[in-house]
Amino acid sequence: MPGVLYGRNADLTAMKTAKENIVIVRLDDRRYAVAVDGVARYVGTEEECQRRVAILAPKNDRAAQDEALARLGRLLR
């Protein structure tokens, strides 16, 4: 995932967002934890934690927003 760095020795992965810090912490060989502002919110595999980070991270995709607005306009006619 872009913006998220993984390191075996550091055991921490930080992704700074506009509102909070989202960190993926390696617990052992298979388990990782997603922490938001220092509080563990989810424990699972690395892939599951990456999905949670993608959900929690704010999205600034103006093209998708414009498309959704145009679709809404067509529906309301």
Backbone torsions as a table, in degrees:
resi	resn	phi	psi	omega
1	MET	NA	128.6	179.7
2	PRO	-63.7	141.8	178.1
3	GLY	87.8	-9.6	178.6
4	VAL	-116.6	122.0	-178.1
5	LEU	-105.5	141.6	180.0
6	TYR	-115.7	138.3	176.2
7	GLY	-142.9	129.7	-178.0
8	ARG	-66.7	-39.1	-177.8
9	ASN	-78.0	-35.4	-176.5
10	ALA	-74.9	-33.8	-179.0
11	ASP	61.1	11.7	176.8
12	LEU	-130.4	143.0	175.0
13	THR	-131.3	121.1	-176.7
14	ALA	-114.6	141.3	175.1
15	MET	-135.4	109.2	-178.0
16	LYS	-80.7	128.1	177.5
17	THR	-115.7	176.1	-178.0
18	ALA	-64.8	-35.9	-174.6
19	LYS	-99.2	-37.9	-173.5
20	GLU	-151.9	174.6	174.3
21	ASN	-98.2	128.3	175.7
22	ILE	-110.6	124.1	-175.7
23	VAL	-126.2	136.2	171.9
24	ILE	-104.6	119.3	-176.9
25	VAL	-109.7	129.5	176.9
26	ARG	-81.5	120.9	-178.8
27	LEU	-91.1	-46.1	175.3
28	ASP	-153.8	-158.5	-174.9
29	ASP	-61.8	-33.1	-175.2
30	ARG	-118.5	-16.4	-174.1
31	ARG	-106.8	137.7	176.0
32	TYR	-129.1	157.4	177.8
33	ALA	-125.4	141.8	172.8
34	VAL	-100.3	121.1	178.4
35	ALA	-114.9	134.4	177.1
36	VAL	-115.8	119.6	-176.6
37	ASP	53.2	40.1	175.5
38	GLY	83.5	1.2	179.7
39	VAL	-112.1	124.8	179.6
40	ALA	-66.2	125.4	-178.3
41	ARG	-110.0	-22.7	-176.6
42	TYR	-157.1	142.1	175.0
43	VAL	-126.0	131.0	179.7
44	GLY	-174.0	-162.6	177.9
45	THR	-72.9	169.1	-180.0
46	GLU	-61.0	-41.9	-179.6
47	GLU	-64.4	-42.3	178.4
48	GLU	-63.2	-40.4	179.2
49	CYS	-66.7	-38.1	176.8
50	GLN	-62.8	-39.2	177.1
51	ARG	-64.1	-41.2	179.0
52	ARG	-63.7	-41.4	178.5
53	VAL	-62.8	-40.7	178.8
54	ALA	-63.1	-34.6	178.4
55	ILE	-73.1	-41.8	-175.5
56	LEU	-77.0	-29.3	-177.3
57	ALA	-70.1	136.5	179.4
58	PRO	-67.3	145.5	-178.9
59	LYS	-112.0	134.4	178.7
60	ASN	-124.9	65.7	-177.5
61	ASP	-105.7	90.1	-175.0
62	ARG	-62.7	-37.1	-179.6
63	ALA	-61.9	-42.1	178.7
64	ALA	-67.0	-37.6	177.7
65	GLN	-64.8	-42.6	178.4
66	ASP	-63.2	-40.9	179.0
67	GLU	-63.9	-42.4	179.4
68	ALA	-65.7	-38.4	178.4
69	LEU	-66.2	-41.2	177.8
70	ALA	-65.0	-40.5	178.6
71	ARG	-63.8	-40.4	177.7
72	LEU	-64.1	-42.1	178.6
73	GLY	-60.8	-39.9	178.8
74	ARG	-67.8	-35.5	180.0
75	LEU	-70.1	-33.6	-176.5
76	LEU	-79.9	-11.1	179.6
77	ARG	-74.2	NA	NA
